[in-house]
Structures are given as structure tokens and as C-alpha cells.
Amino acid sequence: MRPMRRSKQQLNEAACREILAQGRECVLALAASASTDGFPYAVPVNYALHEDASGALHLLIHCAPAGAKLDAISADPRVSVCVIAQGDVVPEEFTTHFKSVIAFGRACLVEDVEARHAALRALAAKYCPELPEESTEAEIARFPRVAIIDVTLEHITGKQCVELL
């Protein structure tokens, strides 16, 4: 990957991980496919961050069992994601005070039912932490056909505006 041009604005790995963990949504960018008439495809999605036993980071994303996202991933599993943690417009300075992370990785469809259920539990814990476990399990049972995309992150970079240094 190309080094960041304004390296003093680059966030360290811990700050990037924190933004990924705290972020509410990301934009998933996929390569062109037949479903998008050859255009690249970027779509906002909810996600849960997961660190596996080896320390690799994964984004777990739920979606329908068919559609443009899955078509694009089957054509080319390379994806990027963008999470914006802060994006405050400061009109009097003609700037935006921002912190963001862009990550690159490879996406795959999670086939294993238990792994899909674990991903749904992670998503529920992130977005619906007040729900009792029984309610979460009942919701998971209601959606047997939900698909889970697992993005294994290979390169993560973060940046903040100079005003936040």
C-alpha cells in the first residue's frame, strides 16, 4: 500500500482499532461486477468487529442471502471499508475536523451455521445490548436465511485532521 502523504496525521494501530470497535456503520466498497453493470459498488452497512485467536481482525456484516454485495464478492473478494469516527464541519475554518479509518481485506461468505449465529450474536451485542439473551436467540432463530460476510482485514490505516493533533 502507498504510504500516507501526511504521515503526521496518521493514527496509530490502537487508535484505528478503537475507531473500528466503536464505529456504528461503515461503507463497504466492492469491485465492479455484473450486478452493478461494471461499476464499483459502495454500500453503508452495520458491522461487528471480531478478533480471532491469531489476532487477525474481522468485520462481520449481515446481509440478504443474494444480491449485489455477494455477487461482487464472488467475482472479486478484495474489499475496502471506511469508518468515520468524527466529521465535524467547521464553516469558519473551511474545514472538517475528522478521524477516520480505511481498511482493506478479503471478504467471504460464512457458510457454517454456528459461525453465522455467533456473528449475529456479536451484532446484537453491539447494536442491541439491552436485549435479554433469550430475545437475541429468538431473533436469530427467526432469520435462518440471513447471510454473514466475514471481511478479514489485511491493512488498516487511519487519519485525523491536523487540528486534532
C-alpha positions, 0 to 999 in steps of 0.5 A: 500500500502507498504510504500516507502523504501526511504521515503526521496525521496518521493514527496509530494501530490502537487508535484505528482499532478503537475507531473500528470497535466503536464505529456504528456503520461503515461503507463497504466498497466492492469491485465492479461486477455484473450486478452493478453493470461494471461499476464499483459498488459502495454500500453503508452497512452495520458491522461487528468487529471480531478478533480471532485467536491469531489476532487477525481482525474481522468485520462481520456484516449481515446481509440478504442471502443474494444480491449485489454485495455477494455477487461482487464478492464472488467475482472479486473478494478484495474489499475496502471499508471506511469508518468515520469516527468524527466529521465535524464541519467547521464553516469558519475554518473551511474545514472538517475536523475528522478521524477516520479509518480505511481498511482493506481485506478479503471478504467471504461468505460464512457458510457454517451455521454456528459461525453465522449465529455467533456473528449475529450474536456479536451484532446484537451485542453491539447494536442491541445490548439491552436485549435479554439473551433469550430475545437475541436467540429468538431473533436469530432463530427467526432469520435462518436465511440471513447471510454473514460476510466475514471481511478479514482485514489485511491493512488498516490505516487511519487519519485525523485532521491536523487540528486534532493533533 
